[in-house]
């Protein structure tokens, strides 16, 4: 059984399709990629495509007219302008997904996500000792209040 994919109507043209910095083949690949994204919110799709669009514009400025002609060095060169590890992680994730879609995972296989460790926050850093005691006291009162509701009559005092 063959699955038919409907073309994107002109009314649903995305920003990247209006961009002069991309080749027609790049725009076509991005449309194919867009149609392959299932179970993802529209804003996320737009975010993914905007990042791929930025890569496409960068590649065309480098004289590369197809996403398939880019190599790992080109991707590294594009990513080198970003310092923030969170930003880099987003780009790496998007490019991995996109190049896996293109059946070219080797182009991005060298990219590793940055391990961003968040500092643990303890309750004592947020609440004062008095507030912690007050919360604990209130929590025990609630349990006693609901205890009578949840227990069968024969177990109540």
C-alpha positions in Angstrom: 0.0 0.0 0.0 1.4 3.4 -1.0 1.0 6.4 1.3 0.1 9.6 -0.4 1.5 12.8 1.1 -0.5 15.9 0.3 1.5 18.9 -0.9 1.7 21.9 1.4 -1.0 24.4 0.3 0.2 27.8 -0.7 -1.7 29.2 2.2 0.6 27.3 4.6 3.8 28.6 3.2 6.5 28.9 5.9 9.0 31.6 6.3 11.8 29.5 5.0 10.0 29.1 1.7 10.0 32.9 1.2 13.7 33.2 2.0 16.0 34.2 -0.9 19.0 32.7 0.8 18.0 29.1 0.2 18.1 27.1 -3.0 15.0 25.5 -4.3 16.4 22.1 -3.5 17.0 23.2 0.1 13.4 24.5 0.3 12.1 21.2 -1.1 14.2 19.2 1.5 12.9 21.3 4.3 9.3 20.8 3.1 9.8 17.0 3.0 11.3 17.2 6.5 8.4 19.3 7.8 5.9 16.7 6.4 7.9 13.9 8.2 7.6 15.6 11.6 4.7 13.9 13.4 3.5 14.4 17.0 5.3 17.7 17.3 3.7 21.0 18.0 3.6 23.6 15.3 5.8 26.0 17.2 8.4 23.3 17.7 8.3 22.5 13.9 8.8 26.2 13.2 11.7 26.3 15.6 13.4 23.3 14.0 12.9 24.6 10.5 14.2 28.1 11.5 17.5 26.4 12.7 17.8 24.3 9.5 17.1 27.5 7.5 19.9 29.3 9.2 22.2 26.4 8.4 21.0 26.5 4.8 21.7 30.2 4.5 25.2 29.6 6.0 25.9 26.8 3.6 24.9 28.8 0.5 27.2 31.6 1.6 29.9 28.9 1.7 29.1 27.9 -1.8 27.3 24.7 -0.8 23.9 24.5 -2.6 22.5 21.2 -1.1 22.3 20.1 2.5 23.6 16.7 1.3 26.9 18.3 0.2 27.7 19.6 3.7 30.3 17.7 5.8 31.0 17.6 9.5 33.5 20.5 9.1 30.8 22.7 7.7 28.5 21.9 10.6 31.3 22.6 13.1 32.0 25.9 11.4 28.4 26.9 11.7 28.2 25.9 15.3 31.4 27.7 16.2 29.6 31.1 16.4 27.6 29.9 19.4 29.0 29.9 22.9 25.9 29.0 25.0 25.8 25.3 25.7 22.0 25.2 25.9 21.8 26.8 22.4 24.4 24.4 21.1 22.4 21.5 22.4 19.3 22.6 20.6 21.1 23.0 17.3 22.9 19.7 17.7 19.5 17.9 18.4 17.9 19.6 15.4 20.8 18.8 13.1 20.9 15.2 14.2 17.2 14.8 13.5 17.5 16.5 10.1 20.5 14.6 8.9 19.0 11.3 10.1 16.0 12.3 8.0 18.4 12.8 5.0 19.9 9.4 5.7 23.3 11.1 6.4 23.8 10.5 10.1 27.6 10.4 9.5 27.6 14.2 8.9 26.5 14.9 12.5 27.6 11.7 14.3 30.6 13.5 15.8 28.4 16.0 17.6 28.0 15.4 21.3 25.5 17.1 23.5 26.9 19.2 26.3 26.2 17.8 29.7 24.8 20.7 31.6 24.6 20.0 35.3 22.2 22.0 37.3 23.0 22.7 40.9 20.7 20.9 43.3 18.6 23.1 45.4 17.7 22.0 48.8 14.6 23.1 50.8 16.9 25.0 53.2 18.0 27.2 50.3 14.4 28.2 49.5 12.6 28.0 52.8 13.6 29.2 56.3 13.7 26.6 59.1 10.5 28.1 60.5 8.7 27.7 57.2 9.8 24.0 56.9 8.5 23.3 60.4 5.2 25.1 59.6 4.8 23.1 56.4 5.5 19.8 58.2 3.0 20.6 60.9 0.3 21.5 58.4 1.0 18.3 56.4 0.4 16.2 59.5 -2.8 18.0 60.3 -4.2 17.3 56.9 -3.4 13.6 57.1 -5.3 13.4 60.4 -8.3 15.3 58.9 -8.5 12.9 55.9 -7.8 9.9 58.0 -11.4 9.7 59.1 -12.7 9.9 55.6 -10.5 7.2 54.1 -10.8 4.6 56.9 -13.8 2.3 57.2 -16.0 3.0 60.2 -14.8 0.0 62.2 -11.2 1.4 62.3 -12.1 4.9 63.4 -11.6 6.0 67.0 
